[in-house]
Amino acid sequence: MKNFISVHDVTDMDALIKKALAYKANPYADKSLGANKRIGLLFLNPSMRTRLSTQIAAQNLGMEPIVFNVDKDGWALEFEEEAIMSGNTVEHVKDAAPIMGKYFDILCIRTFPSLKNREDDYSELYINQFIKYAGIPVISLESSTLHPLQSLTDIITINEELASRKPVVGSRPKIVLTWAPHVKPLPQCVANSFSQWVNHWGKADFVITHPEDYELDERFTKGATITTDQEDALKGADFVYVKNWSTYKDYGKIYCYDAEWMLTMEKLKPTNNAKVMHCLPVRRNVELSDEVLDSKSSIVTQQAGNRVWAAQAVISEILSSAK
């Protein structure tokens, strides 16, 4: 594995899942793999779980992680080629990224969309410029359109749950991604990424449900059943992933704040004792009710804990490939 930006960087998803769960069982199995190597974690926007889990994962492999909050600790970066830097930006990525390539063995980047211009956000300029100029492997800690470490974590968690159940010969789990209300417009990256990974995994019946006008980019959802009928979508579900996203076509908007889309225990009744997932942070009693989050149906804490093992598996793959 050279970089980790999307599911397309993974050659064997089942093997990667197996490696992550092996690290969960034995976190220090490869504690010398990253000895005398450094991993840089660059944040252009805030993070909690992504930052902490990636630091822990790197340390489990013997690496030294260094965190740098670009928006607070460093100069404002310019990413446009041939820019006339007479505004607020102080340093160009063409100058900063190669230096990062000298300091680190792996570089991790977290960016966030503006939600103002779809073409700009979906070009993934920020992370692509680091890949172009750093000269070392790059891991996405979330970008404008995708969140691959979160999605790998999600698939790991689903596999872990399925392994604990009594298998039914010939059956496929039903996974439902459902839109949820929120107080502000959020990006599509988690929903895009989850859709991309579930479709690529190919071992589930996948349904996406959302209000009208909240369609996602078909590049990520192709292969899923899409419906605006949440009640029908939830019938027989084994896993329900709850997430808000803003509009894609009329970019970055909130058309409705429909509290009826919040997931409740009542809505879970027609499911197959579904486990409920969310990437966190979550707005309680807006996206998800207290009764769901605090119930045995919720696996959000297990899911968040698995962030470490997803990151450790990816870092391990990159380190092994570089040998």
C-alpha positions in Angstrom: 0.0 0.0 0.0 1.5 3.3 -1.1 -1.1 5.8 0.1 -4.5 5.4 1.9 -7.0 7.8 0.4 -9.9 5.6 -0.5 -11.1 2.0 -0.7 -9.2 1.8 -4.1 -5.9 1.8 -2.3 -6.8 -1.6 -0.6 -6.0 -4.7 -2.6 -7.5 -7.2 -0.2 -10.2 -5.8 2.2 -10.7 -9.1 4.0 -7.0 -9.4 4.8 -6.9 -5.8 6.0 -10.0 -6.5 8.3 -8.3 -9.7 9.6 -5.1 -7.8 10.3 -7.0 -5.1 12.2 -8.8 -7.6 14.4 -5.5 -9.4 15.0 -4.1 -6.2 16.3 -7.1 -5.7 18.6 -6.3 -9.1 20.1 -2.6 -8.4 20.3 -1.8 -4.6 20.0 2.0 -4.9 20.3 2.5 -7.9 17.9 4.5 -5.6 15.6 5.9 -3.1 18.1 9.3 -3.0 16.3 7.8 -2.5 12.8 8.0 1.3 13.0 11.0 1.6 15.2 13.1 4.7 14.5 10.4 6.1 12.2 8.1 9.1 12.5 4.6 9.8 11.4 3.3 13.3 11.0 -0.4 14.1 11.7 -1.4 17.4 10.1 -4.8 18.8 10.9 -6.4 21.6 8.9 -9.5 21.2 11.1 -10.2 19.8 14.6 -10.3 16.2 15.5 -10.6 14.0 18.6 -11.1 10.3 17.8 -9.1 10.4 14.5 -6.2 12.2 16.2 -6.0 10.0 19.3 -6.6 6.7 17.6 -4.0 7.3 14.9 -1.4 8.4 17.6 -2.1 5.3 19.6 -1.9 3.0 16.5 1.4 4.5 15.5 2.9 4.1 19.0 1.7 0.5 19.1 3.9 -0.1 16.0 6.9 1.7 17.6 6.6 4.9 15.6 6.9 8.4 17.0 3.8 10.4 16.1 4.0 14.2 15.9 0.8 16.3 15.7 0.7 19.7 14.0 -2.5 21.8 13.9 -1.9 23.8 10.7 -4.8 26.2 11.5 -3.4 27.1 14.9 0.3 26.2 15.1 1.5 27.1 11.6 1.3 29.5 8.7 -1.8 29.6 6.5 -1.1 27.4 3.5 -1.7 28.2 -0.2 -2.7 25.2 -2.4 -3.5 26.8 -5.8 -0.9 26.5 -8.5 0.6 29.8 -9.8 -1.2 31.7 -7.0 -0.2 35.3 -6.4 0.2 35.2 -2.6 -0.7 38.7 -1.8 -3.6 37.7 0.6 -3.8 35.8 3.9 -1.8 32.7 2.9 1.9 32.8 3.9 3.4 29.5 2.6 2.7 27.4 -0.4 2.2 23.7 -0.1 4.9 23.3 -2.8 7.4 24.5 -0.2 5.8 23.0 2.9 5.1 19.5 1.8 8.6 18.5 0.6 9.9 19.6 4.0 7.3 17.3 5.7 8.7 14.6 3.4 12.1 15.1 4.9 10.8 15.1 8.5 8.5 12.1 8.4 8.2 8.6 7.0 4.4 8.8 6.7 2.3 11.9 6.5 -1.4 12.0 7.6 -3.6 14.8 6.5 -7.1 15.9 7.7 -8.9 18.5 5.7 -12.5 19.6 5.5 -14.8 20.9 2.7 -15.9 24.6 2.4 -19.4 23.4 1.5 -19.4 26.5 -0.8 -18.1 25.3 -4.1 -18.7 21.6 -5.0 -16.2 21.6 -7.8 -13.4 22.8 -5.6 -14.3 20.5 -2.7 -14.6 17.4 -4.9 -11.3 18.1 -6.6 -9.6 17.1 -3.4 -7.0 19.8 -4.1 -5.6 19.9 -0.5 -4.8 16.2 0.0 -3.7 15.7 -3.7 -1.2 18.5 -3.4 0.4 16.9 -0.4 0.6 13.6 -2.3 2.1 15.4 -5.2 4.8 17.3 -3.3 5.6 15.4 -0.1 7.3 12.4 -1.7 6.3 10.0 1.1 3.1 7.9 1.7 0.0 9.9 2.7 -2.9 8.7 4.8 -6.2 10.5 4.7 -7.6 11.3 8.2 -10.7 12.7 6.4 -10.9 14.8 3.2 -13.5 16.9 1.5 -15.3 13.8 0.0 -14.2 10.7 1.9 -13.2 9.4 5.4 -11.5 6.0 4.6 -10.2 5.3 8.1 -13.7 5.7 9.5 -15.2 3.5 6.8 -12.6 0.8 7.3 -13.5 0.9 11.0 -17.2 0.6 10.2 -16.6 -2.5 8.1 -14.3 -4.0 10.8 -17.1 -3.4 13.4 -19.7 -5.0 11.2 -17.5 -8.1 10.6 -16.8 -8.3 14.3 -20.5 -8.2 15.1 -21.4 -10.8 12.4 -18.7 -13.2 13.8 -20.4 -13.1 17.2 -23.7 -14.2 15.7 -24.9 -17.7 14.8 -24.5 -17.7 11.0 -27.4 -18.4 8.7 -26.3 -20.3 5.6 -26.8 -18.3 2.4 -28.0 -15.1 4.2 -26.6 -11.6 3.7 -26.8 -8.9 6.3 -28.9 -5.9 5.5 -27.1 -2.6 6.1 -29.1 0.7 6.1 -27.5 4.1 5.9 -30.1 6.6 7.1 -30.0 10.4 6.9 -30.6 12.2 10.2 -31.5 15.8 11.0 -28.8 18.3 12.2 -28.6 21.9 13.2 -26.1 22.9 10.5 -25.0 21.7 7.1 -22.5 18.8 7.2 -20.3 17.4 4.4 -21.1 14.2 2.6 -17.7 12.6 3.2 -18.7 10.0 5.8 -21.8 9.0 3.9 -19.9 8.9 0.6 -17.1 6.8 2.1 -19.4 4.4 4.0 -21.3 3.8 0.8 -18.1 3.3 -1.2 -16.7 0.7 1.3 -20.0 -1.3 1.7 -20.5 -1.5 -2.0 -16.9 -2.5 -2.5 -17.1 -5.1 0.3 -20.0 -6.6 -1.6 -21.2 -9.0 1.2 -24.4 -7.2 2.3 -27.7 -5.9 1.0 -27.2 -2.1 1.2 -29.9 0.5 1.4 -29.6 4.2 1.6 -32.6 6.2 2.8 -32.9 10.0 2.9 -35.4 12.8 2.3 -36.0 14.0 -1.2 -33.2 16.1 -2.7 -30.5 14.6 -0.4 -29.1 12.3 -3.1 -25.3 11.6 -2.8 -22.8 11.4 -5.7 -23.6 8.3 -7.7 -19.9 7.5 -7.9 -20.1 6.4 -4.3 -23.6 5.0 -4.1 -23.9 2.9 -7.2 -24.9 -0.6 -6.2 -27.1 0.5 -3.3 -30.9 0.6 -3.1 -31.9 4.2 -2.5 -35.3 5.2 -1.1 -37.0 8.2 0.6 -39.1 5.8 2.7 -37.2 5.4 5.9 -39.8 3.1 7.5 -39.6 0.7 4.6 -35.9 0.8 4.5 -35.5 -0.2 8.1 -37.5 -3.4 7.8 -35.3 -6.4 8.5 -32.1 -4.3 8.9 -29.2 -5.9 10.7 -27.2 -2.7 10.9 -28.4 0.9 10.8 -25.8 3.6 10.3 -27.1 7.1 11.2 -25.5 10.2 9.6 -26.5 13.6 8.5 -25.3 15.2 5.3 -26.1 18.4 3.4 -27.3 18.5 -0.2 -25.0 17.5 -3.0 -26.7 18.8 -6.1 -27.6 22.2 -4.7 -24.4 22.1 -2.8 -24.0 22.3 1.0 -27.6 23.2 1.9 -30.2 22.1 4.4 -33.6 21.9 2.8 -35.4 20.4 5.8 -35.0 20.0 9.5 -37.4 17.0 9.8 -37.3 15.6 13.4 -39.3 12.7 12.1 -36.1 11.3 10.6 -34.4 10.9 14.0 -33.9 7.3 14.9 -35.9 6.0 17.9 -36.5 2.6 19.5 -39.9 2.6 18.0 -38.4 2.8 14.5 -36.1 -0.1 15.3 -38.9 -2.5 16.0 -39.3 -3.9 12.5 -35.5 -4.4 12.1 -33.7 -7.7 12.8 -32.6 -6.5 16.2 -30.4 -4.1 14.4 -27.2 -2.7 15.8 -27.0 1.1 15.5 -23.8 2.9 14.3 -22.7 6.5 14.2 -19.2 8.0 13.5 -19.4 10.5 16.4 -19.7 13.2 17.6 -23.4 12.9 17.7 -26.1 15.5 18.6 -28.2 13.6 21.1 -32.0 13.9 20.6 -31.4 15.5 17.2 -29.7 12.8 15.1 -30.2 10.0 17.6 -32.4 9.7 20.7 -31.0 9.1 24.1 -32.9 5.8 24.3 -31.2 4.4 21.2 -27.7 5.6 22.1 -27.9 4.3 25.7 -29.5 1.0 24.6 -28.0 -2.4 23.9 -28.7 -1.7 20.2 -26.0 0.9 20.1 -22.4 -0.1 19.2 -21.1 3.4 18.7 -18.5 3.0 21.5 -17.3 -0.3 20.1 -17.1 1.3 16.7 -15.1 4.3 18.0 -12.7 2.0 19.8 -12.0 0.1 16.6 -10.6 3.3 15.1 -7.2 2.3 16.6 -7.1 -1.1 14.9 -8.1 0.3 11.6 -5.4 2.9 11.7 -2.8 0.4 12.9 -3.6 -2.0 10.1 -3.2 0.7 7.5 0.0 2.1 8.9 1.4 -1.5 9.2 0.5 -2.1 5.5 2.4 1.0 4.4 5.4 0.3 6.6 5.6 -3.3 5.3 5.3 -2.1 1.7 8.1 0.4 2.2 10.6 -2.3 3.2 
